[in-house]
Amino acid sequence: MATRYWVVSLPVQNSASSLWNRLREQISRNAFDTPLYRFNIPNLRVGTLDSLLALSDDLLKSNSFIEGVSHKIRRQIEELERVSGVETNALTVDGVPVDSYLTRFVWDEAKYPTMSPLREIVDGIHTQVSKIEDDLKVRVAEYNNVRSQLNAINRKQSGSLAVRDLSNLVKPEDIILSEHLETLLAIVPKYSQKDWLSSYETLTNYVVPRSSKKLHEDNEYALYTVTLFRRVADNFRTSAREKGFQIRDFEYSPEAQETRKQDLERLMQDQDSFRSSLLQWCYTSYGEVFSSWMHFCAVRIFAESILRYGLPPSFLACVLSPSVKSEKKVRTILEGLCESANSTYWKSEEETGGGMVGLGGDADAHPYVSFTINLV
């Protein structure tokens, strides 16, 4: 699938069909690797010259916004497909692949009545796409919120012993809790374990001899228990800290552990549900935005063609997808078909050292209307 297209219009001198045949013939002869399609635009309501000029000022800005939303949804789809591990689906508009929708474009009269003023059509498209963008922000925020909660839990589960959740590493038999005794959990640097084992009994009085047991070890630390009298626990914490050992606050609670497990399962289910829902919404919304974008492009080519060629509307609109190596040939063909004695006046500043900026703010000015559609 091509991802970059030109939408152009050429002024019709005699008949659109004869101009189309000449264009096809020259493209097939000189740039045969360039797909070429008619871009069928209905007879839209012209309005006044002032309204067209005012509209033209807004067309480029609106196009950038609509194109940006289209790309934003596409990128979101790609990320969701990658995370879900699902096979990439071809993006469609009502079941039609987007490239086919563009190259076989048909105006939707029911959605955009051709008798409506152009400004009304453009504003309607802009409003619709804005609502979709707002909806996207809300849905992505909900999904990211669940992901953030899960990531926080995973960090606690997979971080070093200095910060991770210890509940799944400690068993009931590891803990002694009585009126006078309690078990503390010590985080000992991995290379200080000998020091711990030789010194923990003397860090304070009333430490139960040989009560320390290693429960777990990671790349940085080891997790040890130590049992002592409750009344000396604070003294032990202070002395341990001075020697570089960390005493982690911990309260063994089977109920809390079960609650954490249920919370994790619920969050995982929520994440899958939000991701699936968001992906389906993105598929549908991308089609809606892309359809809106193509109707917007039709209005744009219509308005700029009238401002360029005058009234009554007499132009040929088409879509091309030239390869990089064929671009210059195709530009030469299009320029030749304009039959304009002043065509050099419209060349880009790079070619002429000056010249006129194209309508709608195009950086490259040509004797015909032209703008680019990037699908990605």
C-alpha positions as CSV (number, residue, x, y, z in Angstrom):
1,M,0.0,0.0,0.0
2,A,1.3,3.5,-0.9
3,T,1.4,5.8,2.0
4,R,2.0,9.1,0.3
5,Y,-0.4,10.6,-2.3
6,W,-0.7,13.8,-4.3
7,V,-4.2,15.3,-4.7
8,V,-4.1,17.7,-7.7
9,S,-6.4,19.6,-9.9
10,L,-5.7,20.8,-13.5
11,P,-7.6,23.5,-15.4
12,V,-9.9,22.1,-18.1
13,Q,-9.7,23.9,-21.4
14,N,-11.9,21.7,-23.6
15,S,-13.3,18.7,-21.8
16,A,-12.3,16.9,-18.6
17,S,-12.4,13.5,-20.3
18,S,-9.9,14.5,-23.0
19,L,-7.6,16.0,-20.4
20,W,-7.9,12.8,-18.3
21,N,-6.9,10.7,-21.4
22,R,-3.9,12.9,-22.1
23,L,-2.8,12.7,-18.5
24,R,-3.1,8.9,-18.4
25,E,-1.2,8.6,-21.6
26,Q,1.7,10.8,-20.5
27,I,1.9,9.1,-17.1
28,S,1.9,5.6,-18.5
29,R,4.6,6.7,-21.1
30,N,6.9,8.7,-18.8
31,A,6.2,7.6,-15.3
32,F,4.6,4.2,-15.6
33,D,5.2,3.3,-12.0
34,T,2.9,6.1,-10.8
35,P,-0.7,5.0,-9.9
36,L,-3.3,7.5,-11.1
37,Y,-6.9,7.8,-10.2
38,R,-9.8,10.3,-10.7
39,F,-10.8,12.1,-7.6
40,N,-14.6,12.6,-8.1
41,I,-15.8,15.9,-6.5
42,P,-19.5,16.7,-6.8
43,N,-20.9,20.2,-7.7
44,L,-20.5,21.9,-4.4
45,R,-22.0,25.3,-3.5
46,V,-19.5,28.0,-4.4
47,G,-20.8,30.9,-2.3
48,T,-19.1,34.3,-2.6
49,L,-15.5,35.1,-3.5
50,D,-15.0,36.6,-0.1
51,S,-16.3,33.5,1.7
52,L,-13.9,31.3,-0.5
53,L,-10.9,33.5,0.4
54,A,-11.8,33.4,4.1
55,L,-12.2,29.7,3.9
56,S,-8.9,29.2,2.1
57,D,-7.1,30.9,5.0
58,D,-8.4,28.2,7.4
59,L,-8.1,25.1,5.1
60,L,-4.4,24.5,5.7
61,K,-4.7,24.8,9.5
62,S,-7.8,22.6,9.7
63,N,-6.1,20.0,7.4
64,S,-3.1,19.8,9.7
65,F,-5.5,19.3,12.7
66,I,-7.5,16.5,11.0
67,E,-4.4,14.8,9.6
68,G,-2.8,15.0,13.1
69,V,-5.8,13.3,14.8
70,S,-5.7,10.6,12.0
71,H,-2.1,9.8,12.7
72,K,-2.6,9.9,16.5
73,I,-5.3,7.2,16.3
74,R,-3.2,5.2,13.9
75,R,-0.2,5.3,16.3
76,Q,-2.5,4.3,19.2
77,I,-3.7,1.3,17.1
78,E,-0.1,0.2,16.3
79,E,0.9,0.4,20.0
80,L,-2.2,-1.5,21.2
81,E,-1.7,-4.2,18.5
82,R,2.0,-4.5,19.5
83,V,1.2,-4.8,23.3
84,S,-1.7,-7.2,22.6
85,G,0.4,-9.4,20.3
86,V,-2.5,-9.4,17.7
87,E,-1.8,-9.4,14.0
88,T,-1.9,-6.0,12.4
89,N,-5.2,-5.3,10.7
90,A,-5.6,-3.3,7.5
91,L,-7.3,0.0,8.5
92,T,-10.7,0.5,6.8
93,V,-13.5,2.9,6.3
94,D,-16.8,0.9,6.5
95,G,-14.8,-2.2,5.5
96,V,-13.0,-0.6,2.6
97,P,-9.2,-0.3,3.0
98,V,-8.2,3.3,3.5
99,D,-6.0,3.5,0.3
100,S,-8.9,2.2,-1.7
101,Y,-11.3,4.6,-0.1
102,L,-9.0,7.5,-1.1
103,T,-8.4,6.3,-4.7
104,R,-12.1,5.4,-5.3
105,F,-13.5,8.3,-3.3
106,V,-17.3,8.8,-3.4
107,W,-18.9,11.8,-1.8
108,D,-21.4,11.0,1.0
109,E,-24.4,13.1,0.1
110,A,-26.4,11.9,3.1
111,K,-23.7,13.0,5.6
112,Y,-22.6,16.1,3.8
113,P,-25.4,17.6,1.6
114,T,-23.8,19.3,-1.4
115,M,-26.1,22.3,-1.1
116,S,-24.7,23.2,2.3
117,P,-22.3,26.1,2.4
118,L,-18.7,25.1,2.2
119,R,-18.0,26.7,5.5
120,E,-20.7,24.7,7.1
121,I,-19.3,21.4,5.8
122,V,-15.7,22.3,6.9
123,D,-16.9,23.4,10.4
124,G,-19.0,20.3,10.7
125,I,-16.0,18.1,9.9
126,H,-13.8,20.0,12.3
127,T,-16.3,19.7,15.1
128,Q,-16.8,15.9,14.5
129,V,-13.0,15.2,14.5
130,S,-12.5,17.4,17.6
131,K,-15.1,15.3,19.5
132,I,-13.4,12.1,18.4
133,E,-10.0,13.5,19.6
134,D,-11.5,14.5,23.0
135,D,-13.0,11.0,23.3
136,L,-9.6,9.5,22.5
137,K,-8.0,11.5,25.2
138,V,-10.5,10.3,27.8
139,R,-10.3,6.6,26.8
140,V,-6.5,6.6,26.6
141,A,-6.3,8.3,30.1
142,E,-8.5,5.5,31.5
143,Y,-6.4,2.8,29.9
144,N,-3.1,4.4,31.0
145,N,-4.4,4.8,34.6
146,V,-5.0,1.1,34.9
147,R,-1.6,0.4,33.3
148,S,0.1,2.7,35.7
149,Q,-1.5,1.0,38.7
150,L,-0.4,-2.4,37.3
151,N,3.1,-1.1,36.7
152,A,3.4,0.2,40.2
153,I,2.4,-3.2,41.6
154,N,4.8,-5.0,39.2
155,R,7.6,-2.7,40.3
156,K,6.9,-3.6,43.9
157,Q,6.9,-7.3,42.9
158,S,10.1,-7.2,40.8
159,G,12.2,-4.4,42.4
160,S,15.1,-5.0,44.7
161,L,14.4,-6.3,48.2
162,A,14.9,-2.8,49.5
163,V,11.7,-1.6,47.9
164,R,9.6,-4.6,46.7
165,D,6.5,-6.1,48.4
166,L,7.7,-8.9,50.7
167,S,4.4,-10.5,51.4
168,N,4.9,-13.3,48.8
169,L,8.3,-14.1,50.2
170,V,7.3,-14.5,53.9
171,K,5.4,-17.6,55.1
172,P,3.5,-17.8,58.4
173,E,6.1,-20.1,59.9
174,D,8.8,-17.4,59.3
175,I,7.2,-15.0,61.7
176,I,6.9,-15.2,65.5
177,L,4.5,-12.8,67.2
178,S,3.8,-13.1,70.9
179,E,3.3,-10.9,73.9
180,H,7.0,-10.5,74.4
181,L,8.7,-11.6,71.1
182,E,8.5,-10.4,67.5
183,T,10.3,-11.2,64.3
184,L,11.8,-8.4,62.2
185,L,12.8,-8.5,58.5
186,A,16.3,-7.3,57.7
187,I,17.5,-6.3,54.2
188,V,21.2,-7.1,54.1
189,P,23.6,-6.1,51.3
190,K,24.5,-9.2,49.4
191,Y,28.2,-8.9,50.2
192,S,27.7,-8.1,53.9
193,Q,25.9,-11.4,54.8
194,K,28.9,-12.7,56.8
195,D,29.0,-9.4,58.8
196,W,25.3,-9.8,59.5
197,L,25.5,-13.3,60.7
198,S,28.4,-12.6,63.0
199,S,26.9,-9.4,64.5
200,Y,23.1,-9.5,64.6
201,E,23.0,-11.2,68.0
202,T,25.0,-8.4,69.5
203,L,23.4,-5.3,67.9
204,T,21.3,-5.0,71.1
205,N,20.4,-7.1,74.2
206,Y,17.7,-9.7,74.2
207,V,18.1,-11.0,70.6
208,V,17.2,-14.7,70.3
209,P,20.5,-16.6,69.5
210,R,20.6,-18.3,66.1
211,S,17.1,-16.9,65.2
212,S,18.2,-15.3,61.9
213,K,17.2,-17.2,58.7
214,K,17.7,-16.2,55.1
215,L,14.4,-16.2,53.2
216,H,15.4,-14.8,49.8
217,E,18.2,-13.3,47.8
218,D,18.4,-11.0,44.7
219,N,21.2,-9.4,42.8
220,E,21.8,-6.8,45.5
221,Y,20.4,-7.9,48.8
222,A,19.4,-10.8,51.0
223,L,16.3,-11.0,53.2
224,Y,16.9,-12.3,56.8
225,T,14.6,-12.7,59.7
226,V,15.6,-12.0,63.3
227,T,13.6,-12.7,66.5
228,L,14.0,-10.5,69.6
229,F,12.1,-9.1,72.5
230,R,9.6,-6.4,71.5
231,R,11.0,-3.9,74.0
232,V,14.4,-3.7,72.2
233,A,13.1,-3.6,68.7
234,D,13.7,0.1,68.2
235,N,17.2,-0.1,69.6
236,F,17.9,-3.0,67.2
237,R,16.6,-0.9,64.2
238,T,18.9,1.9,65.1
239,S,22.0,-0.3,65.5
240,A,21.2,-2.2,62.3
241,R,20.9,1.0,60.3
242,E,24.3,2.2,61.6
243,K,25.9,-1.0,60.3
244,G,24.2,-0.6,56.9
245,F,21.4,-3.1,57.4
246,Q,17.8,-2.0,56.7
247,I,14.9,-3.2,58.8
248,R,11.7,-3.3,56.7
249,D,8.3,-2.6,58.3
250,F,6.2,-5.7,57.7
251,E,3.0,-7.1,59.2
252,Y,2.0,-10.5,58.1
253,S,-1.7,-10.6,57.1
254,P,-3.2,-13.4,55.0
255,E,-6.3,-11.2,54.5
256,A,-4.2,-8.3,53.1
257,Q,-2.3,-10.7,51.0
258,E,-5.5,-12.2,49.5
259,T,-6.8,-8.7,48.9
260,R,-3.7,-7.7,47.1
261,K,-3.9,-10.8,44.9
262,Q,-7.6,-10.0,44.1
263,D,-6.7,-6.4,43.3
264,L,-3.9,-7.5,40.9
265,E,-6.3,-10.0,39.1
266,R,-9.0,-7.3,38.8
267,L,-6.5,-4.7,37.4
268,M,-5.2,-7.3,34.9
269,Q,-8.8,-8.0,33.8
270,D,-9.5,-4.3,33.6
271,Q,-6.4,-3.7,31.5
272,D,-7.4,-6.4,29.0
273,S,-10.9,-5.0,28.9
274,F,-9.9,-1.4,28.4
275,R,-7.3,-2.3,25.8
276,S,-9.7,-4.4,23.8
277,S,-12.4,-1.8,24.0
278,L,-9.9,1.0,23.1
279,L,-8.6,-0.9,20.1
280,Q,-12.1,-1.6,18.7
281,W,-13.0,2.1,19.2
282,C,-9.8,3.2,17.5
283,Y,-10.5,1.0,14.5
284,T,-14.0,2.5,14.1
285,S,-12.9,6.1,14.9
286,Y,-10.0,6.0,12.5
287,G,-12.4,5.1,9.7
288,E,-14.7,8.0,10.7
289,V,-11.8,10.5,10.8
290,F,-10.3,9.3,7.6
291,S,-13.7,9.6,5.8
292,S,-14.0,13.1,7.2
293,W,-10.5,13.9,6.1
294,M,-11.1,12.8,2.5
295,H,-14.4,14.9,2.3
296,F,-12.4,17.8,3.7
297,C,-9.7,17.3,1.0
298,A,-12.5,17.3,-1.6
299,V,-13.7,20.7,-0.3
300,R,-10.2,22.0,-0.2
301,I,-9.4,21.0,-3.8
302,F,-12.7,22.5,-4.9
303,A,-12.3,25.8,-3.1
304,E,-8.6,26.3,-4.2
305,S,-9.3,25.3,-7.8
306,I,-12.0,28.0,-8.1
307,L,-9.7,30.6,-6.5
308,R,-6.9,29.5,-8.9
309,Y,-8.9,28.9,-12.2
310,G,-12.0,31.0,-11.7
311,L,-15.7,30.4,-12.3
312,P,-17.5,28.4,-13.5
313,P,-15.8,25.4,-11.9
314,S,-13.9,23.6,-14.7
315,F,-11.1,21.4,-13.5
316,L,-10.0,17.8,-13.4
317,A,-9.1,16.4,-9.9
318,C,-7.0,13.3,-9.5
319,V,-4.9,11.4,-7.1
320,L,-1.4,10.2,-7.8
321,S,1.2,8.3,-5.9
322,P,4.6,8.8,-7.6
323,S,7.7,7.1,-6.5
324,V,10.5,9.4,-5.3
325,K,12.4,8.9,-8.5
326,S,9.4,9.8,-10.6
327,E,8.3,12.9,-8.8
328,K,10.1,15.4,-11.0
329,K,8.8,13.7,-14.2
330,V,5.2,13.8,-12.9
331,R,5.5,17.5,-11.9
332,T,6.8,18.3,-15.4
333,I,3.8,16.3,-17.0
334,L,1.3,18.1,-14.8
335,E,2.8,21.5,-15.5
336,G,2.8,20.8,-19.2
337,L,-0.9,20.0,-19.1
338,C,-1.8,23.4,-17.6
339,E,-1.1,25.1,-20.9
340,S,-0.2,28.3,-19.1
341,A,2.2,30.7,-20.6
342,N,3.0,32.0,-17.1
343,S,3.8,28.6,-15.6
344,T,7.3,29.7,-14.6
345,Y,5.8,32.3,-12.4
346,W,4.3,29.5,-10.3
347,K,7.5,27.5,-9.8
348,S,8.9,27.1,-6.4
349,E,11.3,29.7,-5.1
350,E,14.2,27.1,-5.2
351,E,13.7,26.9,-9.0
352,T,13.1,30.6,-9.8
353,G,14.8,32.5,-7.0
354,G,11.4,34.1,-6.1
355,G,7.8,33.5,-7.1
356,M,4.4,33.3,-5.6
357,V,3.4,31.2,-2.5
358,G,0.7,28.7,-3.4
359,L,-2.9,29.1,-2.2
360,G,-3.6,27.6,1.2
361,G,0.0,28.2,2.2
362,D,1.6,25.5,0.1
363,A,5.4,25.8,0.3
364,D,5.8,24.6,-3.3
365,A,3.8,26.7,-5.8
366,H,2.7,25.2,-9.1
367,P,0.5,26.3,-12.0
368,Y,-2.0,23.8,-10.7
369,V,-3.5,23.0,-7.3
370,S,-1.5,20.4,-5.4
371,F,-1.2,19.1,-1.9
372,T,0.1,15.9,-0.3
373,I,-1.7,13.3,1.8
374,N,0.5,11.2,4.1
375,L,-1.4,8.1,5.4
376,V,1.2,7.5,8.1
